[in-house]
Amino acid sequence: MEPSATDFSLQAGEGSSKAEGGRRRPAVSVGAVLPAGGSGERMGGGTPKQFCALLGRPLVSYTIQAVERISWISDIVVVVSQENVEIMKSIIKKYGHRRTTVVEGGVTRHRSIFSGLNAFMKSNHSSPLLQKPEVVIIHDAVRPFVEEDILFKVVTAAEEHGAAGAIRPLVSTVIASSADGCLDHSLDRAKYRASEMPQAFLFDIIHQAYHQCSDYELDYGTECLHLALKYSKTKAKLIEGPPDLWKVTYKRDLYAADSLIKDTMLQQICIISNTKGDATQVGFLLHETLKNHVKVVKSTATSVSENANHLQNILLEQCYNFVCINNKLSDLRETHQLVQILESTNASVLYPVVLISVHLDILENDFFSSGMQSLTKLAKEIKKKNILLYGLVMHYRKDDVKLQETVDSSVSLITALMRDRNPVFVGQILVA
């Protein structure tokens, strides 16, 4: 299963593009350079921000995934500092990034980008010669939420104009201070925009610009579009970008990124219901109530073994939340079978998979104790494989007038477990 992030379906017929499988594709070959050599001084702490973990996975891997999921980007070059080359290679191997090459960068942003561009021009000892693209995307490795739509727009604009970049409105007014630290003047915010990433260039234009720029610019400059304008006389086309192009700069940004990733993952769940007797009606009520809290609910009403192919297709659609509804806590056969499918498809490489085993019964203490031990043992084993197993018992009576309240309470627990993905509660059995 090839790792991928949220997909965005695009219609063909805009700009100089061609269609493939209902999607727009640029009419030119495209590569990407992701500078990831920052030290993370503004983040604080000893770990550079691109290697900080979100749900146990380095931030840079999320950005690579967002770019690599796009089929028309042929090669991706990630540029890191010398001391982080081996770390980056291990990340690429662990998370299955298939079209990504690691290159050692310089001590500044521009020198690192220059190293990334040069990688397309010559081979090195660790990788074969990369294909020189007609258009190259430059995108920060700490901007993990880039969408295919904005990448397509900057690429097609670069094809036409030679250079293009995403922009956003200024949030704050820009002011200049005098030598004595007092206000000198302010800029009219309506006339200015914030330069963002991604940016795209005809490869020869930006490569030649880097060859011509001074050592001072390589050491202290930050704006690639300015280099294209200064040395290649190329006026970049500016493209209004979406609001999620922000970069992770401070520690608070990590918390925001973590929350966005969790919100995205919560949009889709799969429910496997294999109940009998009175529990069937309760399971149906639980299923319908979950529909009101989750964007996409995929379901199957028979056993896991009879729906193995269907479940594998759901996994390919990037579903990482599963609710398995059973009659008794002592019956974990469906849960075991689902775990086997998750393991065989390597589904938990990119994200932790949440599996909630729901049991609809009034249980005797011996069944509860036995079932709890079995579930706890299984949860401990599969936690090492990034599969988070939780237990939930719904006590109910056939004529219970408060059944909907019990179901609502259960749904609240289920959605909280799926959103938080907290390993502390793995193997525990909650009661609603």
C-alpha positions as MATLAB code, in Angstrom:
seq = 'MEPSATDFSLQAGEGSSKAEGGRRRPAVSVGAVLPAGGSGERMGGGTPKQFCALLGRPLVSYTIQAVERISWISDIVVVVSQENVEIMKSIIKKYGHRRTTVVEGGVTRHRSIFSGLNAFMKSNHSSPLLQKPEVVIIHDAVRPFVEEDILFKVVTAAEEHGAAGAIRPLVSTVIASSADGCLDHSLDRAKYRASEMPQAFLFDIIHQAYHQCSDYELDYGTECLHLALKYSKTKAKLIEGPPDLWKVTYKRDLYAADSLIKDTMLQQICIISNTKGDATQVGFLLHETLKNHVKVVKSTATSVSENANHLQNILLEQCYNFVCINNKLSDLRETHQLVQILESTNASVLYPVVLISVHLDILENDFFSSGMQSLTKLAKEIKKKNILLYGLVMHYRKDDVKLQETVDSSVSLITALMRDRNPVFVGQILVA';
ca = [
       0.000    0.000    0.000;
       1.551    3.275   -1.098;
       1.450    5.969    1.572;
      -0.702    8.959    0.692;
      -2.352   11.932    2.339;
      -5.704   13.562    1.769;
      -6.422   13.614   -1.958;
      -8.071   16.451   -3.851;
      -9.927   15.572   -7.073;
      -9.279   18.099   -9.823;
     -10.993   18.483  -13.165;
      -9.023   18.570  -16.413;
      -9.096   21.490  -18.804;
      -7.423   24.389  -16.976;
      -4.186   25.903  -18.226;
      -1.666   23.980  -20.305;
      -2.423   20.678  -18.659;
      -3.402   17.211  -19.693;
      -5.806   14.808  -18.047;
      -4.960   11.433  -16.574;
      -7.553    9.383  -14.751;
      -9.837   12.411  -14.316;
      -7.050   14.560  -12.852;
      -5.180   17.529  -14.249;
      -1.511   17.033  -14.988;
       0.996   19.695  -15.987;
       2.268   19.403  -19.543;
       5.862   19.561  -18.246;
       8.034   17.291  -16.127;
       8.148   18.357  -12.482;
      10.580   17.793   -9.613;
      10.693   19.206   -6.089;
      13.299   20.469   -3.637;
      12.420   20.500    0.086;
      14.970   22.420    2.186;
      15.074   20.829    5.653;
      18.361   22.033    7.078;
      17.082   24.443    9.732;
      18.351   24.229   13.301;
      15.014   25.145   14.862;
      16.359   27.934   17.076;
      12.941   29.622   17.324;
      11.364   26.306   18.321;
      13.543   25.912   21.403;
      14.841   22.588   22.658;
      17.448   20.361   21.056;
      15.447   18.824   18.196;
      15.180   20.719   14.884;
      11.514   21.338   14.096;
      11.527   19.216   10.939;
      12.329   16.177   13.092;
       9.835   16.882   15.883;
       7.288   14.093   16.207;
       3.571   14.353   15.446;
       1.730   11.187   16.472;
       5.150    9.579   16.791;
       6.255   10.478   13.255;
       8.689   13.269   12.198;
       7.128   16.400   10.751;
       9.281   16.213    7.610;
       7.730   12.855    6.740;
       4.263   14.437    6.592;
       5.509   17.073    4.141;
       7.221   14.468    1.966;
       4.027   12.421    1.971;
       1.960   15.437    0.907;
       4.241   15.999   -2.101;
       4.942   12.370   -2.912;
       1.270   11.454   -3.160;
       1.091   13.566   -6.345;
       1.879   11.261   -9.249;
       3.069   13.971  -11.644;
       5.966   14.998   -9.391;
       8.719   12.649  -10.539;
      11.545   13.172   -8.046;
      11.768   14.832   -4.629;
      15.050   16.027   -3.124;
      15.182   16.658    0.626;
      18.138   18.786    1.689;
      19.443   18.408    5.256;
      22.559   19.371    7.173;
      25.504   16.991    7.170;
      24.834   15.677   10.679;
      21.241   14.759    9.770;
      21.801   12.920    6.480;
      21.682    9.437    8.027;
      18.668   10.351   10.198;
      16.825   11.543    7.101;
      17.688    8.389    5.180;
      16.314    6.261    8.009;
      13.058    8.272    7.988;
      12.657    7.741    4.248;
      13.210    4.006    4.640;
      10.935    3.597    7.671;
       7.962    5.436    6.178;
       8.265    4.110    2.649;
       9.001    7.338    0.759;
       9.777    5.895   -2.647;
      10.582    8.906   -4.817;
      12.688   10.876   -2.368;
      16.457   11.416   -2.344;
      18.497   12.905    0.508;
      21.118   15.544   -0.287;
      23.556   17.261    2.054;
      22.909   20.998    2.178;
      24.817   24.127    3.085;
      24.829   26.236    6.214;
      22.094   28.600    4.973;
      18.715   28.244    3.290;
      19.860   29.471   -0.139;
      22.953   27.266   -0.109;
      20.789   24.260    0.753;
      18.349   25.000   -2.078;
      21.298   25.389   -4.451;
      22.562   21.959   -3.354;
      19.121   20.510   -4.013;
      19.013   21.976   -7.512;
      22.511   20.695   -8.252;
      21.388   17.172   -7.315;
      19.275   17.153  -10.481;
      22.372   17.989  -12.548;
      24.795   15.328  -11.403;
      24.845   11.884   -9.823;
      26.385   11.060   -6.488;
      27.675    7.932   -4.802;
      24.451    7.169   -2.939;
      21.849    7.607   -5.704;
      21.567    7.384   -9.482;
      21.289   10.427  -11.688;
      18.004   12.211  -11.070;
      15.982   13.327  -14.052;
      16.336   17.060  -14.590;
      12.784   18.463  -14.567;
      11.454   21.236  -16.755;
       9.827   22.862  -13.713;
      11.042   22.564  -10.138;
       8.948   23.185   -7.027;
      10.628   24.631   -3.934;
       8.686   24.007   -0.754;
       9.611   24.191    2.928;
       9.885   20.840    4.682;
       7.990   22.287    7.657;
       4.831   23.124    5.698;
       3.056   19.744    5.850;
      -0.432   20.766    4.682;
       0.266   21.721    1.079;
      -2.491   20.657   -1.314;
      -2.272   19.407   -4.877;
      -4.378   22.302   -6.156;
      -1.891   25.043   -5.184;
       1.048   22.946   -6.408;
      -0.634   22.548   -9.780;
      -1.349   26.279   -9.989;
       2.209   27.413   -9.286;
       3.650   24.815  -11.670;
       1.413   25.816  -14.590;
       2.043   29.508  -13.861;
       5.800   28.888  -13.772;
       5.584   27.103  -17.097;
       4.026   30.228  -18.606;
       5.857   33.008  -16.729;
       9.127   31.346  -15.706;
       8.454   31.672  -11.968;
       5.453   31.619   -9.622;
       4.807   31.658   -5.915;
       1.999   31.413   -3.403;
       1.054   34.519   -1.444;
      -1.242   35.337    1.462;
      -2.657   38.623    2.806;
      -0.639   40.264    5.562;
      -2.098   39.612    8.985;
      -0.368   42.542   10.698;
       0.707   45.974    9.513;
       4.442   46.251    8.762;
       6.205   49.194   10.405;
       9.752   50.591   10.252;
      11.558   52.016   13.247;
      14.016   54.893   13.319;
      17.529   54.768   14.739;
      16.244   55.814   18.178;
      13.710   52.983   18.287;
      10.656   55.091   17.487;
       8.147   54.664   14.688;
       9.477   55.934   11.372;
       6.723   54.865    8.966;
       4.265   52.063    8.241;
       3.322   50.268    5.031;
      -0.144   50.201    3.539;
      -1.088   46.606    4.286;
      -3.522   46.475    1.348;
      -0.649   46.934   -1.130;
       1.554   44.116    0.208;
       1.364   40.346    0.517;
       3.215   37.704    2.495;
       5.381   35.448    0.340;
       4.662   31.788    1.099;
       5.576   28.389   -0.243;
       5.271   26.518   -2.582;
       7.120   28.329   -5.343;
       7.886   26.951   -8.806;
      10.347   27.840  -11.540;
      11.486   26.795  -14.950;
      14.480   24.800  -13.827;
      17.080   26.581  -15.959;
      15.913   30.004  -14.778;
      16.293   29.355  -11.055;
      19.429   27.237  -11.446;
      21.198   29.935  -13.453;
      20.064   32.585  -10.978;
      21.721   30.671   -8.147;
      24.907   30.371  -10.178;
      25.007   34.151  -10.555;
      24.065   35.335   -7.076;
      26.665   36.584   -4.628;
      28.043   34.870   -1.526;
      26.265   37.498    0.561;
      22.916   36.552   -0.993;
      23.637   32.838   -0.501;
      24.407   33.484    3.160;
      21.725   36.011    4.090;
      18.994   35.884    1.430;
      15.708   33.997    1.757;
      13.495   34.879   -1.236;
      13.905   32.655   -4.313;
      11.494   34.740   -6.415;
      13.764   37.762   -5.946;
      16.763   35.851   -7.318;
      14.799   34.911  -10.441;
      13.805   38.545  -10.923;
      17.279   39.975  -10.306;
      19.383   37.560  -12.340;
      16.972   36.158  -14.936;
      14.689   39.196  -15.353;
      11.773   36.886  -14.612;
       8.699   38.438  -13.044;
       7.014   35.807  -10.950;
       3.290   35.205  -11.195;
       1.776   35.514   -7.721;
      -0.936   33.001   -6.804;
      -3.330   33.521   -3.897;
      -2.796   30.495   -1.679;
      -5.109   28.731    0.801;
      -4.875   29.535    4.528;
      -3.177   26.225    5.419;
       0.208   27.099    3.885;
       1.612   28.222    7.231;
       4.897   26.777    8.404;
       5.748   25.220   11.728;
       8.011   27.785   13.373;
       7.283   27.844   17.103;
       6.388   25.141   19.596;
       2.741   26.233   19.583;
       2.666   25.498   15.838;
       3.432   21.849   16.584;
       0.317   21.630   18.748;
      -1.746   23.233   15.985;
      -0.334   20.823   13.395;
      -1.018   17.869   15.673;
      -4.624   18.990   16.113;
      -5.157   19.438   12.361;
      -3.791   15.976   11.606;
      -6.053   14.409   14.221;
      -9.087   16.295   12.898;
      -8.347   15.045    9.379;
      -7.968   11.467   10.541;
     -11.270   11.611   12.415;
     -13.217   12.317    9.223;
     -13.481    8.650    8.273;
     -14.169    5.459   10.228;
     -15.077    1.887    9.376;
     -17.651   -0.010   11.426;
     -17.741   -3.812   11.460;
     -20.916   -5.084   13.112;
     -21.453   -8.801   13.662;
     -24.134   -8.850   16.344;
     -27.008  -11.233   16.996;
     -30.369  -11.111   18.749;
     -31.284   -8.020   20.740;
     -27.773   -6.634   20.290;
     -28.433   -6.129   16.563;
     -30.830   -3.253   17.254;
     -28.393   -1.667   19.717;
     -25.547   -2.002   17.222;
     -27.666   -0.364   14.513;
     -28.494    2.545   16.845;
     -24.802    2.979   17.666;
     -23.960    2.958   13.950;
     -26.577    5.595   13.093;
     -25.511    7.849   15.965;
     -21.869    7.699   14.866;
     -22.968    8.990   11.451;
     -23.915   12.276   13.102;
     -20.400   12.773   14.487;
     -18.077   11.552   11.713;
     -17.916   12.801    8.130;
     -17.532    9.419    6.390;
     -18.701    6.124    7.845;
     -17.980    2.931    5.969;
     -19.555   -0.200    7.300;
     -20.088   -3.907    6.884;
     -22.743   -5.915    8.650;
     -21.124   -9.340    8.404;
     -17.946  -10.944    9.690;
     -14.450   -9.658    9.004;
     -13.433  -12.834    7.186;
     -16.310  -12.475    4.705;
     -15.361   -8.858    3.968;
     -11.554   -9.068    3.866;
     -11.268   -7.627    0.346;
     -13.710   -4.814    1.147;
     -11.741   -3.919    4.278;
      -8.464   -3.858    2.349;
     -10.018   -1.403   -0.123;
     -11.100    0.788    2.797;
      -7.519    0.754    4.073;
      -6.281    1.852    0.658;
      -8.642    4.831    0.961;
      -6.669    5.940    4.031;
      -9.075    4.978    6.807;
      -7.307    4.702   10.151;
     -10.268    4.238   12.537;
     -12.123    0.968   13.064;
     -15.006    0.087   15.349;
     -15.702   -3.618   15.765;
     -19.097   -4.307   17.406;
     -19.485   -7.699   19.115;
     -22.011   -9.426   21.353;
     -19.724  -10.464   24.174;
     -16.402   -9.327   25.558;
     -15.276  -12.942   25.664;
     -15.678  -13.131   21.855;
     -12.683  -11.425   20.276;
     -12.560  -13.426   17.044;
     -13.646  -10.503   14.860;
     -11.125   -8.211   16.516;
      -8.300  -10.737   16.001;
      -9.189  -11.138   12.317;
      -9.273   -7.383   11.789;
      -5.858   -7.052   13.452;
      -4.457   -9.649   11.018;
      -5.712   -7.624    8.038;
      -4.252   -4.412    9.465;
      -0.897   -6.106    9.965;
      -0.837   -7.751    6.535;
      -1.500   -4.456    4.726;
       1.097   -2.537    6.764;
      -1.620    0.048    7.395;
      -0.038    1.574   10.502;
       3.282    2.666    8.976;
       2.271    6.297    8.458;
      -0.355    6.822   11.158;
      -1.403    4.999   14.327;
      -4.498    2.927   13.587;
      -7.237    3.063   16.232;
      -9.278   -0.092   16.762;
     -12.138    0.059   19.259;
     -13.646   -3.266   20.239;
     -17.237   -2.575   21.357;
     -19.159   -5.246   23.258;
     -22.941   -5.120   23.693;
     -23.932   -7.285   26.616;
     -24.575   -7.433   30.358;
     -21.644   -9.560   31.382;
     -21.016  -11.780   34.353;
     -17.849  -11.049   36.266;
     -16.041  -14.188   35.064;
     -16.684  -13.325   31.404;
     -15.667   -9.712   32.006;
     -12.420  -10.720   33.715;
     -11.513  -13.297   31.070;
     -12.354  -11.008   28.180;
     -10.470   -8.100   29.710;
      -7.311  -10.163   30.101;
      -7.464  -11.362   26.495;
      -8.047   -7.885   25.110;
      -5.291   -6.365   27.252;
      -2.813   -8.999   26.103;
      -3.666   -8.448   22.436;
      -3.495   -4.666   22.821;
      -0.007   -4.865   24.335;
       1.242   -7.012   21.449;
      -0.070   -4.861   18.609;
       0.798   -1.513   20.214;
       4.377   -2.146   19.081;
       3.047   -2.157   15.519;
       1.345    1.227   15.929;
      -2.151   -0.292   16.280;
      -3.987    1.161   19.277;
      -6.643   -1.214   20.632;
      -9.250   -0.003   23.127;
     -12.181   -1.852   24.696;
     -15.675   -0.475   25.303;
     -18.536   -2.258   27.046;
     -22.112   -1.030   26.553;
     -24.443   -2.262   29.287;
     -28.049   -2.237   28.109;
     -31.465   -3.785   28.664;
     -33.970   -4.607   25.953;
     -36.583   -2.167   27.271;
     -34.101    0.436   28.516;
     -35.735    3.875   28.092;
     -32.328    5.470   28.529;
     -30.722    3.427   25.752;
     -30.136    6.493   23.570;
     -28.278    8.161   26.442;
     -26.043    5.090   26.730;
     -25.434    5.135   22.992;
     -24.630    8.866   23.043;
     -22.177    8.302   25.876;
     -20.558    5.466   23.927;
     -20.224    7.603   20.796;
     -18.581   10.370   22.827;
     -16.043    7.887   24.172;
     -15.404    6.409   20.710;
     -14.825    9.770   19.027;
     -12.604   10.941   21.898;
     -10.451    7.807   21.642;
     -10.165    8.168   17.875;
      -9.267   11.827   18.047;
      -6.786   11.745   20.926;
      -5.066    8.470   19.930;
      -3.705    8.336   23.463;
      -1.517    5.263   24.063;
      -2.140    5.530   27.820;
      -5.620    3.996   27.442;
      -4.527    1.174   25.133;
      -5.734   -2.188   26.445;
      -8.137   -0.669   28.944;
     -11.850   -1.431   28.880;
     -14.136    1.564   29.267;
     -17.771    1.194   30.319;
     -20.692    3.223   29.008;
];
